[in-house]
Amino acid sequence: MGATAAEEPVVSGPETTDLHVLVLAGGLSYERDVSLRSGRRVLDALRAVGMEAELRDADVALLPALAADPPDAVVIALHGATGEDGSLRGVLDLCGVPYVGCDARASRLAWDKPSAKAVLREAGIATPDWVALPHDRFSELGAVAVLDRIVDRLGLPLMVKPAQGGSGLGAAVVRDAASLPAAMVGCFAYDSTALVERYVPGMDVAVSVIDLGDGPQALPPVEIVPRNGLYDYAARYTAGRTTWHTPARLEPAVAESVAQVALAAHTALGLRDLSRVDLIVDSAGQPHVLEVNVSPGMTETSLLPLAVQAAGLDFGRVIGGLVARATTR
């Protein structure tokens, strides 16, 4: 559907209002606080459309609770490894509990940015050139020599970020070679492997993809304009640090291209139900996929809810529709 509004999903009726839904939020990652905010918003949205929903952390009490009172479906509002590396989804599969979102295999693939970028590149989807560098190799081969080769190969500026992680934590733009060592050290504080990719200047755009049963559909693209030029953790979750334009200020043909690339990325990675594809649109109107998030934020400043609103949809009905679909699996 590109940048056009979708038809309002139908989620009311006894077959859905009788559902018992468990919203998982919190966890032990760096993104715990954001996850709790996402979870509370999802909880309120589901209750607003008449579903019985409760919020629970992913801790030692979870599995006994699932065994004692199995929910009809789970909504994973966990960010970071707990919600996105596939492990929790694998445990839910073992428990026979359906959940909203992609399966464990696809989640593992999308979570590891270098692996996901390789799949995207193989599918013919544009993504910036990159190198993945584990901390051990960085030390063993000599930091100075390795960084020199990276600059020679990829040029400047560069984007440095954790190979696995989200919310912009540990990410930095490097505009001169002298700044690269500090960026690597900052990145390694969040992950043992750094992803260093060619920095593509242009418009930051996020495209949320949802599938309510008629195939994946792209919601209107959200344009991201961070005040300091980098969409880092503070820019994402601090009021006044970022301006969003929904829909993005793109020419119609470019907006359609962005939507199609997002759908292609969603499909290439084997995702289902929902995802958020982060892209850069360069000065020629060419979209480049940066990463794909399988457990996107649901806070008041998160991009998927902004896209849902821009599409003229009700957030609670969309989440409720995804829950209803999950219960049929």
C-alpha positions as CSV (number, residue, x, y, z in Angstrom):
1,M,0.0,0.0,0.0
2,G,3.0,2.3,0.0
3,A,2.2,5.6,1.7
4,T,-1.6,5.1,1.6
5,A,-3.8,4.2,4.5
6,A,-4.9,0.6,5.0
7,E,-8.3,-0.6,5.7
8,E,-9.1,-0.7,9.4
9,P,-8.4,-4.2,10.8
10,V,-11.4,-5.9,12.4
11,V,-10.5,-7.2,15.9
12,S,-13.7,-7.0,17.8
13,G,-16.1,-9.8,18.6
14,P,-16.3,-12.6,21.2
15,E,-13.7,-14.6,19.3
16,T,-11.1,-11.9,20.0
17,T,-12.3,-10.1,23.1
18,D,-12.2,-13.4,25.0
19,L,-8.5,-13.8,24.2
20,H,-5.9,-13.8,27.0
21,V,-2.8,-12.0,25.8
22,L,0.5,-11.8,27.6
23,V,2.7,-8.8,26.8
24,L,6.4,-9.4,27.6
25,A,8.5,-6.4,28.4
26,G,11.5,-5.4,30.5
27,G,14.4,-7.9,30.2
28,L,18.0,-7.3,31.2
29,S,19.3,-5.6,28.1
30,Y,20.5,-1.9,27.9
31,E,17.0,-1.2,26.4
32,R,15.0,-2.4,29.5
33,D,13.5,1.0,30.2
34,V,12.4,1.5,26.6
35,S,11.0,-2.0,26.6
36,L,8.8,-1.3,29.6
37,R,7.4,1.8,28.0
38,S,6.7,-0.2,24.8
39,G,5.0,-2.9,26.8
40,R,2.8,-0.6,28.8
41,R,1.6,1.1,25.6
42,V,0.8,-2.2,24.0
43,L,-1.0,-3.3,27.1
44,D,-3.2,-0.2,27.1
45,A,-3.9,-0.5,23.4
46,L,-5.0,-4.1,23.7
47,R,-7.2,-3.4,26.7
48,A,-8.7,-0.5,24.7
49,V,-10.0,-2.9,22.1
50,G,-11.5,-5.3,24.7
51,M,-8.8,-7.9,25.0
52,E,-7.7,-9.3,28.3
53,A,-4.0,-8.5,28.6
54,E,-1.4,-8.6,31.2
55,L,2.2,-7.4,31.4
56,R,5.0,-9.7,32.5
57,D,8.8,-9.6,32.5
58,A,10.9,-12.3,30.9
59,D,12.4,-13.7,34.2
60,V,12.4,-17.0,36.1
61,A,8.7,-16.7,36.8
62,L,7.8,-16.7,33.1
63,L,7.9,-20.4,32.3
64,P,5.9,-21.5,35.4
65,A,3.3,-18.9,34.6
66,L,3.0,-20.1,31.0
67,A,2.6,-23.7,32.2
68,A,0.0,-22.7,34.9
69,D,-2.1,-20.4,32.7
70,P,-1.1,-20.5,29.0
71,P,-2.0,-17.3,27.2
72,D,-3.7,-17.4,23.8
73,A,-0.9,-15.4,22.4
74,V,2.2,-13.4,23.4
75,V,3.2,-10.0,22.3
76,I,7.0,-9.5,22.5
77,A,7.8,-5.9,23.5
78,L,11.3,-6.8,24.6
79,H,14.1,-4.9,22.9
80,G,17.7,-6.0,22.7
81,A,18.9,-9.6,22.7
82,T,16.1,-10.9,24.8
83,G,13.4,-10.0,22.4
84,E,15.3,-10.1,19.1
85,D,18.0,-12.8,19.0
86,G,15.5,-15.6,18.6
87,S,16.2,-17.4,21.9
88,L,12.9,-16.3,23.6
89,R,10.9,-17.2,20.5
90,G,12.5,-20.6,20.5
91,V,11.4,-21.1,24.1
92,L,7.9,-20.0,23.3
93,D,7.9,-22.5,20.5
94,L,8.9,-25.3,22.9
95,C,6.0,-24.2,25.2
96,G,3.6,-24.3,22.3
97,V,2.6,-20.7,22.9
98,P,1.9,-18.6,19.8
99,Y,3.4,-15.1,19.5
100,V,3.2,-12.0,17.3
101,G,6.2,-11.6,15.0
102,C,8.7,-13.7,13.1
103,D,10.0,-17.1,14.1
104,A,13.2,-17.8,16.0
105,R,15.3,-18.5,12.8
106,A,14.3,-15.2,11.1
107,S,14.8,-13.3,14.3
108,R,18.3,-14.6,14.8
109,L,19.1,-13.6,11.2
110,A,17.8,-10.1,11.4
111,W,19.4,-9.5,14.8
112,D,22.9,-10.1,13.5
113,K,23.4,-7.1,11.2
114,P,26.3,-8.4,9.2
115,S,24.4,-11.7,8.4
116,A,21.2,-9.7,7.6
117,K,23.2,-7.4,5.3
118,A,24.7,-10.4,3.5
119,V,21.2,-11.8,2.8
120,L,19.9,-8.4,1.6
121,R,22.9,-8.0,-0.7
122,E,22.4,-11.5,-2.1
123,A,18.7,-10.6,-2.8
124,G,19.8,-7.5,-4.8
125,I,18.8,-5.0,-2.1
126,A,21.1,-2.0,-1.7
127,T,22.9,-1.8,1.6
128,P,26.1,0.1,2.4
129,D,29.4,-1.7,2.1
130,W,30.6,-3.0,5.4
131,V,33.1,-5.0,7.4
132,A,32.3,-6.9,10.7
133,L,35.2,-6.9,13.1
134,P,35.2,-8.9,16.3
135,H,37.2,-7.4,19.2
136,D,39.6,-10.3,19.4
137,R,40.6,-9.9,15.7
138,F,40.9,-6.2,16.2
139,S,43.4,-6.8,19.0
140,E,45.2,-9.7,17.4
141,L,45.8,-8.1,14.1
142,G,46.8,-4.7,15.5
143,A,44.3,-1.9,15.8
144,V,46.2,0.7,13.8
145,A,46.8,-1.6,10.8
146,V,43.2,-2.9,10.8
147,L,41.8,0.6,11.0
148,D,44.0,1.8,8.2
149,R,42.8,-0.9,5.9
150,I,39.1,-0.1,6.8
151,V,39.6,3.5,5.8
152,D,41.4,2.5,2.6
153,R,38.7,0.1,1.7
154,L,35.5,1.9,2.7
155,G,36.6,5.5,2.8
156,L,35.3,8.3,5.0
157,P,33.0,9.1,6.6
158,L,32.0,5.8,8.3
159,M,29.3,4.5,10.5
160,V,30.4,2.4,13.5
161,K,27.8,0.4,15.4
162,P,27.4,-2.9,17.3
163,A,26.8,-5.9,15.1
164,Q,24.0,-6.9,17.5
165,G,22.0,-4.2,19.3
166,G,19.5,-1.5,18.9
167,S,18.3,2.0,20.0
168,G,21.4,3.6,18.6
169,L,23.5,2.5,21.5
170,G,27.2,2.4,20.8
171,A,26.8,4.0,17.3
172,A,28.9,6.8,16.0
173,V,29.6,8.6,12.7
174,V,33.3,8.9,12.0
175,R,34.3,11.7,9.7
176,D,38.1,11.6,10.1
177,A,40.5,8.7,10.6
178,A,41.7,10.1,14.0
179,S,38.2,9.6,15.4
180,L,37.9,5.9,14.4
181,P,39.7,4.3,17.4
182,A,37.5,6.0,20.0
183,A,34.4,5.0,18.0
184,M,35.5,1.4,18.0
185,V,36.1,1.5,21.8
186,G,32.7,3.0,22.3
187,C,31.1,0.3,20.1
188,F,32.9,-2.6,21.9
189,A,31.4,-1.4,25.1
190,Y,28.0,-2.7,23.8
191,D,29.0,-5.7,21.7
192,S,32.1,-7.9,21.0
193,T,31.7,-7.3,17.3
194,A,31.7,-3.9,15.6
195,L,29.9,-3.3,12.2
196,V,31.8,-0.6,10.3
197,E,30.0,0.5,7.1
198,R,30.3,3.2,4.6
199,Y,28.3,6.2,5.7
200,V,25.7,7.2,3.1
201,P,24.5,10.8,3.5
202,G,20.8,11.4,2.9
203,M,17.4,11.2,4.5
204,D,16.9,8.9,7.4
205,V,13.7,7.0,6.8
206,A,11.9,4.1,8.6
207,V,9.3,2.0,7.0
208,S,7.1,-0.2,9.2
209,V,5.7,-3.4,7.6
210,I,2.6,-5.1,8.9
211,D,0.7,-8.2,7.8
212,L,-2.8,-8.6,9.0
213,G,-3.5,-11.6,6.8
214,D,-3.5,-10.2,3.3
215,G,0.3,-10.1,2.9
216,P,2.9,-7.7,4.1
217,Q,2.0,-4.0,3.6
218,A,4.3,-1.0,4.0
219,L,3.0,1.8,6.2
220,P,3.8,5.5,5.3
221,P,7.5,6.1,5.6
222,V,8.6,8.2,8.6
223,E,11.4,10.8,8.0
224,I,13.8,11.2,11.0
225,V,15.5,14.5,11.5
226,P,17.7,14.3,14.7
227,R,18.8,17.7,16.0
228,N,22.5,16.6,16.4
229,G,22.6,14.7,13.1
230,L,22.7,11.2,14.6
231,Y,19.7,9.2,15.6
232,D,21.2,7.8,18.8
233,Y,19.6,6.7,22.0
234,A,19.1,10.3,23.3
235,A,17.7,11.4,20.0
236,R,15.2,8.5,20.0
237,Y,13.8,8.9,23.5
238,T,14.4,12.5,24.6
239,A,11.7,15.0,23.9
240,G,12.8,17.7,21.5
241,R,15.9,15.9,20.2
242,T,14.3,14.7,17.0
243,T,11.7,15.9,14.5
244,W,9.6,13.3,12.6
245,H,7.7,13.8,9.4
246,T,4.9,11.4,8.6
247,P,4.8,10.7,5.8
248,A,8.4,11.4,4.8
249,R,8.9,14.4,2.5
250,L,9.7,12.2,-0.5
251,E,8.6,12.5,-4.2
252,P,5.8,10.0,-4.9
253,A,8.1,7.8,-7.1
254,V,10.8,7.7,-4.4
255,A,8.2,7.0,-1.7
256,E,7.0,4.0,-3.7
257,S,10.5,2.8,-4.2
258,V,11.3,3.0,-0.5
259,A,8.1,1.0,0.3
260,Q,9.0,-1.7,-2.2
261,V,12.6,-2.0,-0.9
262,A,11.2,-2.3,2.7
263,L,8.8,-5.0,1.6
264,A,11.6,-6.8,-0.3
265,A,13.9,-6.7,2.8
266,H,11.0,-8.0,5.1
267,T,10.5,-10.9,2.6
268,A,14.2,-11.7,2.0
269,L,14.8,-12.1,5.8
270,G,11.7,-14.4,6.1
271,L,9.9,-12.1,8.5
272,R,6.2,-12.1,9.4
273,D,3.5,-10.0,11.1
274,L,5.6,-6.8,11.6
275,S,9.0,-5.3,11.2
276,R,10.6,-1.9,10.8
277,V,13.1,-1.3,8.0
278,D,15.6,1.5,8.6
279,L,16.9,3.1,5.4
280,I,18.9,6.0,4.0
281,V,17.6,7.7,0.9
282,D,20.5,9.3,-0.9
283,S,20.5,12.5,-3.0
284,A,19.6,10.5,-6.1
285,G,16.5,9.1,-4.5
286,Q,18.1,5.6,-4.0
287,P,17.1,3.8,-0.8
288,H,19.8,1.8,1.1
289,V,18.7,-0.6,3.8
290,L,20.7,-0.1,7.1
291,E,19.0,-2.7,9.3
292,V,15.7,-4.4,10.0
293,N,14.1,-4.6,13.5
294,V,11.8,-7.5,14.3
295,S,10.7,-6.0,17.7
296,P,10.2,-2.3,17.0
297,G,9.6,0.2,19.7
298,M,6.1,1.0,20.7
299,T,6.6,4.1,22.8
300,E,5.1,7.5,22.2
301,T,8.1,8.5,20.1
302,S,8.6,5.2,18.4
303,L,8.4,4.9,14.6
304,L,5.9,2.1,14.1
305,P,3.1,3.8,16.1
306,L,3.8,7.1,14.2
307,A,3.4,5.2,10.9
308,V,0.2,3.5,12.1
309,Q,-1.2,6.9,12.9
310,A,-0.1,8.4,9.6
311,A,-1.9,5.5,7.8
312,G,-5.1,6.5,9.5
313,L,-5.2,3.3,11.6
314,D,-5.9,2.7,15.2
315,F,-2.9,1.4,17.1
316,G,-4.9,-0.9,19.3
317,R,-6.8,-2.4,16.4
318,V,-3.6,-3.1,14.5
319,I,-1.9,-4.8,17.5
320,G,-5.2,-6.7,18.2
321,G,-5.3,-7.8,14.6
322,L,-1.8,-9.2,14.8
323,V,-2.6,-11.0,18.0
324,A,-5.7,-12.5,16.4
325,R,-3.6,-13.7,13.5
326,A,-1.0,-15.2,15.8
327,T,-3.6,-17.3,17.6
328,T,-4.4,-19.1,14.3
329,R,-0.9,-20.5,14.0
